[in-house]
Amino acid sequence: NTGQDQWGQVPLFNFRAYGDYPTTINMYLTLPFVKYFGLNPITTRLPTAILSFLFIPISYLFVKNKKLGLLIAFLVAISPWTVFTGRAVYQSTVAQTIFFLGIILLLKSTKNKSLLPIASLIFWLSAFAYHSTKIVVPLIFFSYLLIFKNQVFTKSNTKNLILSGIISSILAI
């Protein structure tokens, strides 16, 4: 109700919790459910369950070949890693969904330049979903810029590149 944790702090990126300093994305995704449906096990698990479910179509979109994409989506849907972690509240489930969505949008932004700022926002937000993504996101983002420099650094893409740079800088700092 107050936006503060149990220590009276307003957590932006990490909060103290019980000394394990979890990331805050999962907490902020849970807040609307708790506000409207009350604090109970279902409302705390619902955002993670929704994102776990959304990981299935995202995994399909990750693969170019439609038949292989269906196979991958099927394997993700029946994978114990997806099913069991989707029923509990794990930061890694939230991170994997946001991370892969960000990768897909980054790859699609090579053709549709207007997706670059949105892709940057989602991709860099995944860094706030789990601690290991704080290491992986900058590495992959700068690798993307190096690999696709001919498609990204064009005169017609200057506005999107500047906006993406601002978003990325703010979230990276």
Backbone torsions as a table, in degrees:
resi	resn	phi	psi	omega
1	ASN	NA	-30.4	-175.8
2	THR	-101.0	-13.8	-175.5
3	GLY	82.7	6.1	-179.8
4	GLN	-107.8	152.8	175.7
5	ASP	-84.8	-172.6	-176.5
6	GLN	-68.9	-9.7	179.2
7	TRP	-100.6	3.8	179.1
8	GLY	82.5	12.0	-180.0
9	GLN	-99.1	152.8	172.9
10	VAL	-99.7	103.2	-175.1
11	PRO	-79.3	130.4	176.1
12	LEU	-101.4	-51.1	-174.4
13	PHE	-112.7	-41.6	175.6
14	ASN	-136.7	150.4	172.2
15	PHE	-127.7	156.6	-170.4
16	ARG	-63.2	-42.0	-177.6
17	ALA	50.6	-121.1	-179.3
18	TYR	-106.3	27.2	179.7
19	GLY	96.3	1.4	179.5
20	ASP	-97.3	-6.3	175.8
21	TYR	48.1	62.8	178.1
22	PRO	-70.8	162.1	177.7
23	THR	-76.0	166.8	-168.8
24	THR	-101.5	-13.2	-176.2
25	ILE	-56.2	-47.1	-179.2
26	ASN	-61.4	-39.4	178.7
27	MET	-63.5	-44.7	-179.1
28	TYR	-69.5	-29.9	175.1
29	LEU	-70.9	-28.5	-178.3
30	THR	-80.1	-28.4	-174.4
31	LEU	-53.5	-46.9	-179.2
32	PRO	-62.9	-37.1	179.3
33	PHE	-66.3	-41.3	179.1
34	VAL	-68.0	-39.5	-179.3
35	LYS	-62.1	-43.6	-174.5
36	TYR	-91.1	-24.3	-176.3
37	PHE	-119.9	2.2	178.4
38	GLY	84.9	163.8	-179.5
39	LEU	-85.0	111.8	176.9
40	ASN	-156.0	169.3	-177.4
41	PRO	-58.6	-33.7	-178.5
42	ILE	-68.1	-46.1	-178.0
43	THR	-68.1	-29.4	178.1
44	THR	-75.3	-30.7	-178.3
45	ARG	-90.8	-18.2	-173.1
46	LEU	-60.0	-46.8	179.6
47	PRO	-60.1	-41.3	178.6
48	THR	-66.2	-39.3	178.7
49	ALA	-64.9	-41.3	178.9
50	ILE	-63.6	-45.5	179.9
51	LEU	-68.0	-33.8	175.8
52	SER	-64.2	-41.5	177.0
53	PHE	-65.4	-41.5	-179.7
54	LEU	-67.1	-20.3	178.5
55	PHE	-65.6	-23.6	179.6
56	ILE	-66.1	-55.6	177.0
57	PRO	-66.4	-30.1	177.8
58	ILE	-65.0	-39.8	177.9
59	SER	-65.9	-32.4	175.4
60	TYR	-64.8	-44.1	-179.1
61	LEU	-68.2	-20.9	-177.3
62	PHE	-70.5	-22.6	-176.3
63	VAL	-105.6	135.1	-178.6
64	LYS	-72.4	-42.8	-178.1
65	ASN	-72.5	125.0	-174.5
66	LYS	-65.6	-41.7	-179.9
67	LYS	-66.7	-42.6	177.4
68	LEU	-66.5	-36.9	177.1
69	GLY	-61.7	-41.4	176.8
70	LEU	-64.2	-40.1	177.8
71	LEU	-63.9	-45.7	178.8
72	ILE	-61.8	-45.3	179.3
73	ALA	-61.8	-40.4	177.9
74	PHE	-63.5	-45.2	-180.0
75	LEU	-64.7	-38.0	176.5
76	VAL	-65.3	-39.3	-177.5
77	ALA	-65.7	-34.4	-178.1
78	ILE	-100.3	-1.0	-178.7
79	SER	-67.9	130.6	176.1
80	PRO	-59.2	-29.7	179.1
81	TRP	-61.5	-38.2	179.3
82	THR	-82.0	-44.6	-174.9
83	VAL	-65.9	-50.8	-174.5
84	PHE	-74.2	-38.7	178.9
85	THR	-73.2	-22.5	177.6
86	GLY	-74.5	-17.4	-179.5
87	ARG	-90.4	-16.0	179.2
88	ALA	-112.8	-179.5	-178.9
89	VAL	-103.1	94.7	177.5
90	TYR	-118.1	133.1	178.8
91	GLN	-64.5	-31.0	-177.6
92	SER	-64.6	-33.0	178.7
93	THR	-66.1	-44.0	177.7
94	VAL	-63.6	-44.5	-177.7
95	ALA	-63.6	-44.2	-177.1
96	GLN	-63.5	-39.1	-179.4
97	THR	-67.3	-48.2	-179.6
98	ILE	-65.8	-40.5	-179.5
99	PHE	-61.2	-49.8	-178.8
100	PHE	-68.6	-35.2	174.6
101	LEU	-62.6	-41.2	176.9
102	GLY	-62.3	-41.6	178.2
103	ILE	-63.4	-44.7	179.6
104	ILE	-60.6	-45.2	179.8
105	LEU	-65.9	-37.3	176.8
106	LEU	-62.2	-44.9	180.0
107	LEU	-65.3	-38.3	178.6
108	LYS	-71.4	-23.7	-178.9
109	SER	-72.2	-11.3	175.3
110	THR	-69.3	-28.5	178.0
111	LYS	-98.4	-42.4	179.2
112	ASN	-105.5	93.5	-172.2
113	LYS	-60.3	-27.1	-178.1
114	SER	-71.2	-12.7	177.7
115	LEU	-78.9	-14.5	-174.0
116	LEU	-58.0	-47.5	178.3
117	PRO	-62.4	-40.7	179.1
118	ILE	-66.6	-42.0	178.6
119	ALA	-62.2	-42.8	178.9
120	SER	-62.7	-44.1	179.7
121	LEU	-60.0	-51.8	-177.7
122	ILE	-65.8	-42.9	-178.5
123	PHE	-63.1	-45.0	-180.0
124	TRP	-73.0	-27.1	174.9
125	LEU	-65.0	-29.2	178.6
126	SER	-63.4	-22.5	176.8
127	ALA	-67.0	-20.2	179.1
128	PHE	-98.3	9.9	-179.5
129	ALA	-100.1	-23.3	-178.5
130	TYR	-159.1	145.7	-173.4
131	HIS	-64.4	-37.2	-177.9
132	SER	-68.7	-26.5	178.6
133	THR	-70.8	-18.0	176.0
134	LYS	-64.6	-24.6	178.0
135	ILE	-89.6	-41.6	-172.9
136	VAL	-75.2	-40.0	-175.3
137	VAL	-58.4	-51.1	178.8
138	PRO	-61.0	-39.0	179.9
139	LEU	-62.3	-46.5	-178.9
140	ILE	-71.2	-38.4	-179.2
141	PHE	-63.1	-46.5	-179.3
142	PHE	-72.4	-29.5	172.8
143	SER	-65.3	-41.2	176.4
144	TYR	-58.7	-45.0	-179.6
145	LEU	-63.5	-36.4	178.4
146	LEU	-71.4	-44.1	-176.7
147	ILE	-68.4	-42.5	-176.0
148	PHE	-105.9	30.9	-176.2
149	LYS	-60.3	-33.3	179.9
150	ASN	-69.2	-30.8	179.1
151	GLN	-86.5	-29.5	-174.3
152	VAL	-86.4	-47.4	-174.8
153	PHE	-89.9	72.5	177.2
154	THR	-118.7	160.0	-179.6
155	LYS	-63.2	-37.9	-178.7
156	SER	-72.5	-14.2	-177.3
157	ASN	-103.7	11.5	-174.5
158	THR	-59.7	-46.3	-178.3
159	LYS	-62.0	-46.2	179.2
160	ASN	-65.6	-36.3	179.9
161	LEU	-67.4	-41.9	178.3
162	ILE	-65.0	-46.8	178.6
163	LEU	-61.4	-43.1	177.8
164	SER	-63.6	-39.4	177.5
165	GLY	-63.6	-40.4	177.8
166	ILE	-64.4	-47.8	179.6
167	ILE	-60.6	-47.3	-177.8
168	SER	-64.1	-41.5	-179.2
169	SER	-64.9	-44.9	179.9
170	ILE	-60.9	-46.6	-178.1
171	LEU	-73.3	-30.8	178.7
172	ALA	-72.0	-35.2	-179.9
173	ILE	-70.7	NA	NA
